[in-house]
């Protein structure tokens, strides 16, 4: 098969690394890709939401399968675009159709889906600038902290958790009236705060059948001890050590099964990954959010634990026979630490030369915001490299990652030294 991966981050490098191992993959393209994917695939520099350019690429290179990494093309309907086109309709697309992608594209849509199918989640109401005063009133009925979520896609930065009521009201006005997050915050969901520990559950589905992948926990805040600004993710571990059989049973029965059944009942066509953001409150799981693709940096710890041929799984998904696949998972723990540009998630400089990658032993290096320039790897984004290691425990895996990080360097390189601190 000839396969195209859309995206340019650590997630997409991990997909490329895993797909390239499959005997079913004859040729591999990544658009636009990065310095890591360029070593194992052919990078094509096109915009991942330019569907006409993607069509030309697919037809010119006789591509059989498209694996969609990020959420944007899915929410904009890339799967539907392929199905409606006579020349593309037989190309397998891994990712849900547009209506189903609203589970990530709209926080309000996701909450309505959860309520409709009796899936445990926090109480909520949604508001626009026309009823912002009702939003203030609703905030007054809640106990702090207050959770405000921009309804649309805001590049992982549209969720605010605030302890002060007046500050929450001020932020609500900024989001709705002053368009703090642009189009994404024309509607805002306010929900009750759930106090517990977060984790993520990853599910593969062909629309009828499902398979559960290892759980993961990522660390979003820039600062040690989960302080400071939210980022795209500073590190992750998998599987999550506090998820025992009893909790996993609750997650599957109360959340995974009704989610897949809900997709079928609502006629939401779905072939791909369902990322379920969870919070464990006492011993019970609640859904915080859905994403309609794999997470990043969770992909960098979940996929390396998968023993199966990933292309074989994707082929089964496209043919609606995922039930025939037996998922095999490595018994080790995987941990990844993200190296980021100084200043991230705010302003940062690009173009810094990265040295020491060739010295890494016993760890995997997944490139994210990095590209090749004159045969040198340089920084091109906020999150630059993910260093993934394995061990009997997450502590052992993290120790290897941190030892290898000492061999790496780029100007103003930053990383969190406490991934897994709360476990």
Secondary structure, DSSP 8 states (H G I E B T S, - for coil): -EEEEEE-SHHHHHHHHHHTT-TT-SEEEEEE--TTGGGTSEE----TT-HHHHHHHHHHTT--EEEE-SSHHHHTTHHHHHHH-TTTTTSEEES--HHHHHHHH-HHHHHHHHHHTT--B--EEEEEGGGHHHHHHHHHHS-SSEEEEESS--TT--EEEES-HHHHHHHHHHHHTS-TTGGGGSEEEEE----SEEEEEEEEE-SS-EEE---BEE--EEETTTEEEE-S-SEEEES-TT--HHHHHHIIIIIIHHHHHHHHHTT----EEEEEEEEEETTEEEEEEEESS--TTTHHHHGGGB-S-HHHHHHHHHTT-GGG----B-SSEEEEEEEE-TTTTSS-----B-B-GGG--SSEEEESSEEEETTEEEE-SSEEEEEEEEESSHHHHHHHHHHHHTT-B-TT-B--S-TTTT-
